Amino acid sequence: METPRQPALQSIAESLLESCLAMLDASQSSIKNVLDHMLADLPIASEKQGFQRKQLAQWLYKKGAQSFDEMTNLPKAWREQLLTDYRINPFEGVKRFVSEDKSVRYLFQLADGKQTEAVYMPYKDRKTVCLSSMVGCPAGCAFCATGALGFGRNLSQAEILGQILAISWHEGFPPTDIRNVVLMGMGEALLNYKNALSSIRTMIDEAALDMSPRRITLSTVGLPKQMRKLADEGLSLVLALSLHAPDEETRKQIIPTAHAYPMDEIMDALSYWQEKVARRVSIEYTMLSGINDNLWQADLLIKRLKGLLIHVNLIPFNSWDNSGFSSSSRETIAQFEKRLAAKGIPVSVRFSRGQDTGAACGQLALTQR
């Protein structure tokens, strides 16, 4: 049953979200970046030569050109004009931290002095990047190091797409070698809706990175209004819901947004997503010792997910300084997994990569290690 306080909290939360979008989009750097343009709006020398947009897009996204001087089949005068008016690299500096497991954490220095991060994860059969959509994060999840940083600002479209290009430049392969993207880094992508979606549309544009939307995962802490809006976009993305607890009391303890968005509303939005998109949803569940790892919580989670097309990822908590949390034991995680599986819930344990460099799930905190 809805309490009298709930509508007020929801109203305040939605107002804050809208304010964040408007205020932080307005605060972006005044430096023009060509990556901020959608492909149909890329600057060209003359509208009579519209084919030049495709040429420019190929240099940026398929060949991974780092400067306009490299674009040798473009008219020299146009290249010089682009060099005067625009930049390609949105970052003032980049630092790489290579893990023992070969994943790489990238620390990006932005034009205004702020920082954000991304993670490159090479696998035998694919190259995956974990992107950020913000500096810090306003969601403030208690077990997440990024949440402890607080909220910096939204990233621009150029700063989101630029993470992919910068990783390809530094790793030494064309951007189109990256076929898997997860928007699971810093920030809540659905709070930076406009820039996150325009970036995704550029990723899947065949004239740009030509990615399959089915290989792009967007993570959310559970914002019903934005989840429904995303469902109406008609993109067959993978949605990852950071649930982390099946009961309202525990979720409110560890996820501040749970005070504004009850579980029932989130589940209704999830059902709406599946009606519109018809894709399996990943349920992210960080295993916190003594907090959300009880078997009665496994049973409640089973009830919550009944009838939904989902896969549950149980994620052992990745420690960070002064977090106040510890991971559930392997035995406890195994029992939790077994309980879900026994009731037909698709489930697996996901061990994060890059723990030794602070690149694992929940660890991104702008550290210099």
N, C-alpha and C positions, 0 to 999 in steps of 0.2 A: 504494500500500500504506500502511496506517495505521501511523504510527510509535508507539513506546511513550509518547512525550510527548503525543501528540494527545488520548487520552482524558482525561488529567489537565487539559489546557488547556480542553477542552470542559466538564468538570465545574466548573472554576473559573469559566469564563465564564457558565455557566447559573446558578450560585449568585449571581454578581454581579448578573445581570439580575433575578433574583427579589428580591434584597435591595434593588435600586434601586426596584423597583415598590413594595415594602412600606414601605420607609423614607421615600421621597419623597412617597408618597401621604399618609403620616401627618404630614408636615411642612407641609401646606397651611394657609393662613390660617384662623383661627377665624371670620372674618366670613362670615355666611351669604349666599349669592348664589342668587337664584331660578333662574339658568341652570344650576345644578348639579343641578337636579331633572329627571328624565325626565318627559315629558309626562303619563304616567299617575300621576305622584306629585306634580304641581304642588300647592302649598298652596291650599286653598279654604276659604271661610267655613264650609261645612257639607257633609258627604258627601251630604246630601239634594239638594244643588245641584251635582251632578257636571258639569253643562254649563258651569259656570264655569271649569273647567280649559281647555276649548276657547276660551272668551273670553279668558282670560289668555294662552294660547299665541298667539292671533291678534295681541294687542297687542304681545307680545314679538317674535315672529318674522316676522309678515306686515306689520304696521304700523311696527315698529321703535320702539316707545315707549321713551323714555329715562328716564321716571319713572312711578311708579304714579299720580300726579296726572293724567296724560294719559288714563287708562283710564276715561273718563267714563261708560261703561255698566255699570261695576262698582259695587256698593253702596258708599257713602261709608265706612261703618264698616270694611268689608273692605279698602278701599284704604288707610285709615289704619293698619290692622293690618299690612298688607304693608309699608308705609313704615317701620313700627317694627321689623319682624322681618327684612327683607330689603333687599338692594340689587340693582340690575340691572347697572350698569357695574362690571366687575371691576378696572378700571384707575384708578390714582391720577393718571395723566397720560398724554398722547398727544402725540407730535411727528410731523409730516408732512414728508417730504423728496421734493419733486416732481422727477422726472427730465425731461430734454429730450424723451424719447419718451413722456411723459405717464403713465408708471407712477409709483406713489407708494409709497415705503418708509415704514412706520409703526413707530415706536419706542414701545413701551408700558412704562409704569412700573407695576409690580405693587404690591400692598398691602404686601408685606414688603420693598420697596425694590429687589428684583431687576428685571431688564428682559428683554423678549423682543421679537420683531419679526414683521411680516407685510408682504406686498407686494400692492398692488392693481394689476392690469394690465388696463386697458381696451382692448378691441379693437372693430373696427367692428361685429361681429355678436354680441359677448358681453362679459361682465364676469367676470374671473377673479381669484381671490385665492389667494395662496400663504401657508399658515398654518404656524405653529410649534406643536410639541407639547411643547417643553421650553425651559428657559433653558439656553443652551449645548447641548453634545452630548457624550455619553460615547464615541461611536464613534472620535473622534480622527483622522479621515482627514487625512493629512499636507498635502493640497492645499487643505483647506477652512478658511476663516477661523473659522467657527463651532466647528469641532473644536479649534482652537487656544485657544479660550476655556476649554475644559474643561467640566465638568458642573455646572450649578447645581441644578436640580430639575425634576421633572415639572410640567407645567401641569395645572390642574384642568379639568374639563369646562367650567366657566364661563369660564375664561381662554382656552380654545380657541374655543368658540362666540362669546365676546365679541369676538374679533378680527373676525369677520364683521360683527357688529352695529356695532361702532365704526367700521369702514370705511364702512358704509352711512350712518351718522349724519354722518360728516365729508364724505363725497362727495355727500350730498344726494339719496339715492334709497332706496326701501324695500329691506330685506334680501333679499326674494325676487327682486330684479333680478339678484342674483349667482347664476349658474347653473353655474359651474365652480369647483371647489375642488381645490387640490393641496396635500397635506400633505408639503411639500418644504422647509419653512423650517427653523428651528432644531430640532435633535433627531432622534432615531430613534423614530418613532411606535410601532413595535412593542415598544419598551421602556416605553412608557407606554400599554400595550395597553388597559386598562380605560377610561381617560378618552378615549383616541382613538376607540375603538369606540362608546362611548356618545354621543360628540359626533357621529359619523357617523350613528348611528341617529336622532338628533334632526334632522340636516340632511335626511335622506330622508323623515322623517315628513310625511305630507301635511298634518297639522294644524300643522306648524311651517314649515320652509323648503321642503319639498316638492321637493327636488332629486332628480335621477335618479342612482342609484349609479354609473351608467356615466359620469357626468361628475365623479366624485370619484376622484382619483389619490392613492394612498398609496405613498410612497417608502420603501425599506428598503435597508440596506447588505448584507443577506443573512443573515438569522437563520432557519435551517431550521425549528426547532421552532415559532417564532411564525408563520412563513409557512404552515405546515400548519394551525395553529390558525385563522388568518385564513381559509384556504380552507374550513374547516368551518363558518364563520359563515353561509354561504349568501348572501353579498352580492356582486353583480356589479360590484365595484369595478375600477378600473384599477390594476394593480400595476406599480410602477416599481422595477426592480432596479438599484442603483448598483454596477455591476460594475467598470468602470474598468481592468481588466486581465484577460486570459484565462489567464495563467500564474500558478502559485502564488507563485513567487519575487517577481515584480513586485508582485503584489497584497499580499503581506506587507510589502513596503517602504512602501506608501502607505496601506494600510488595516489597522489593528491587529487588527480582529476576524477577519481572514483567518488568523491564527495558530490560532484556535479552530475555525473552520468551513471545511473544505476545499471547493474548488470543486465536487467531485463531489456533496457533500451539498447544496450550494446548488442545483445543477442538478436533483437528485432532488426537492427541495422545490418547485422551479419546475414540474416535470412534474406533481407532485401538484396544485399550484394549478390548472394548466390542465385536468386531469381533472375537478376539482370545479367550477371556475368557467367554463371554456370561453371565456376572454377572452384577447385578445392582451396580452402583457407588453411594457412599454417597458424597453429596456436602456439605462441611462445610462452614457455613456463619455466622461469628461473627457479631452481630448487634451493630454497633457503632453510637451513637447519632450524627445526622447531617452530617455523613460521607458517609455511604452506605445504609441508611434506607429510602431513598426517594422512592415514588411509581414509578417514572420513571425508577429507577434502578430495581425495581421488574419486570417491563415490559420488560426491556432489558435482565434481567436474564431469563425470560420465553423464549425469542427468542434464547438466547445462548444454552439453554438446549433442544430445540425442537428436537424430534426424538431420544433422548438418554434415556436409561433405567437408571433412577436416583431416588434418594430420597434426598430432601434438608433438612438439619438440621439447623434450625435457632438457634444460640447460644447467649443468652444474654451475653454481655461482663462481664467478671469477673474481678473486679477491683484489682489493685496492686499499690503500692506506686509510685507516680510521673509518672504514665503512660501517663497522658495528655488526656485520653479518658474517656468517660462515656457510660454506656449502653443505648440503645434505650429504651424508655418507654414501658411498657406492652401494652399500646394502640397502639403505633406505630408498635410494633412487631406483634400484632394481625392483624392490617391492612395489613401489608406486607404478612403475612401468608395467609390471606383471598384472596389477589390478586393472589398469586401463585396457590392456590387451585382452584380458579374460572376458571383457564385455564388448569386444569387437571394435575398440577404439584404435585406429592406426596411430602408433606411437614409436618414437625412437629417442635415444639419448644423443644430444649433439654436443660434442666437446669442441670448444672454440679454439681457433688457431691464434698464434701470435701472443700468447700470454706473457712470454718473457720480455716483450717490447711494449706492453701496455696496449696491444691491438685487439685483445679478445673482447667478446660481447660484454658491454657494460663497463669497459675499462677506459674508453677514450676520454682523456682528461688533459690534453695539451702538454703532456710531460716531455722532458728532454732526454728520454732514455730509449 
